[in-house]
Every structure is written in C-alpha cells, then in structure tokens.
Amino acid sequence: MPAAKIAITLDRELLREVDEGVRGGLFRNRSRAIEQAVREKLERQRKRRVLAEARKLNPREERALAEEGMTGEEGSWPGY
C-alpha cells in the first residue's frame, strides 16, 4: 500500500521514548513506531466495537434464530 507523508506534533517525552525504541531496535525508525502504534490502536477500537455489539445479543434468541427452519431441510440441500 502506498504511504503518505504527514507532519505530526508529539510531546517531547513521548518522542524521547519513541527514539529509545528506535535505538534499542524495537522499531526501524520513528515512522514505523508511530504507524505501528496507530494500527494497534485502530485494531483495539474495532475489537471493542465488535464486543460491544456482541454484548447486545441474547444467546437464546440467537440460537433459536440459527435453528429456525433447519429441521427437514437437510435433504433438499445439494450434495457436495
């Protein structure tokens, strides 16, 4: 995927920690460190949204919906 250049402002202490990670080999460079941090944050957000939606489900209702109409249909399914 093509990359785009951007300019950001970071707290000096945070930047110092990023630079330590670069020097220590944790990250290839500042850009990779920040890219990884943003990617991980977005992934956590996606997971939280999925979990929040899953909590809204009623397991009994979901099971009933999944099993609804299943009896007797198996014979009409095409063979694979």
C-alpha positions as CSV (number, residue, x, y, z in Angstrom):
1,M,0.0,0.0,0.0
2,P,1.4,3.4,-0.9
3,A,2.4,5.6,2.0
4,A,1.6,9.3,2.5
5,K,3.8,11.8,4.3
6,I,2.3,13.7,7.2
7,A,3.5,16.1,9.8
8,I,2.6,15.5,13.5
9,T,3.4,17.1,16.8
10,L,4.3,14.9,19.8
11,D,5.1,15.6,23.4
12,R,8.8,15.7,23.9
13,E,8.8,12.9,26.5
14,L,6.8,10.7,24.2
15,L,9.2,11.4,21.3
16,R,12.1,10.6,23.6
17,E,10.6,7.2,24.3
18,V,10.0,6.5,20.6
19,D,13.6,7.4,19.9
20,E,14.7,5.0,22.6
21,G,12.7,2.3,21.0
22,V,14.4,3.1,17.6
23,R,17.8,3.0,19.2
24,G,17.0,-0.2,21.0
25,G,15.9,-1.9,17.8
26,L,12.2,-2.1,18.8
27,F,11.3,0.0,15.8
28,R,13.1,0.5,12.5
29,N,12.5,4.3,12.6
30,R,10.1,6.9,14.0
31,S,7.7,6.5,11.2
32,R,7.4,2.7,11.8
33,A,6.9,3.3,15.5
34,I,4.1,5.7,15.0
35,E,2.5,3.7,12.2
36,Q,2.5,0.6,14.4
37,A,1.0,2.5,17.4
38,V,-1.8,3.9,15.2
39,R,-2.5,0.5,13.7
40,E,-2.7,-1.2,17.1
41,K,-5.0,1.5,18.5
42,L,-7.4,1.2,15.5
43,E,-7.4,-2.6,15.8
44,R,-8.3,-2.3,19.5
45,Q,-11.1,0.1,18.6
46,R,-12.5,-2.3,16.1
47,K,-12.4,-5.2,18.6
48,R,-14.2,-3.0,21.2
49,R,-16.9,-2.2,18.8
50,V,-17.4,-5.9,17.9
51,L,-17.5,-6.8,21.6
52,A,-20.0,-4.0,22.4
53,E,-22.3,-5.3,19.6
54,A,-21.9,-8.9,20.7
55,R,-22.9,-8.0,24.3
56,K,-26.2,-6.7,22.9
57,L,-27.1,-10.2,21.6
58,N,-29.3,-12.6,23.5
59,P,-27.8,-16.1,23.3
60,R,-31.1,-17.8,23.5
61,E,-32.6,-15.7,20.7
62,E,-29.6,-16.2,18.5
63,R,-29.7,-19.9,19.0
64,A,-33.4,-20.0,18.2
65,L,-32.8,-18.0,15.0
66,A,-30.0,-20.2,14.0
67,E,-32.0,-23.4,14.5
68,E,-35.2,-22.0,13.0
69,G,-36.2,-23.7,9.8
70,M,-33.3,-26.2,9.9
71,T,-35.4,-29.3,10.5
72,G,-36.2,-31.2,7.4
73,E,-34.3,-29.0,5.0
74,E,-31.1,-31.1,5.1
75,G,-32.4,-33.5,2.4
76,S,-33.1,-30.7,-0.1
77,W,-29.5,-29.3,0.1
78,P,-27.4,-30.1,-3.0
79,G,-24.6,-32.7,-2.5
80,Y,-21.0,-31.6,-2.5
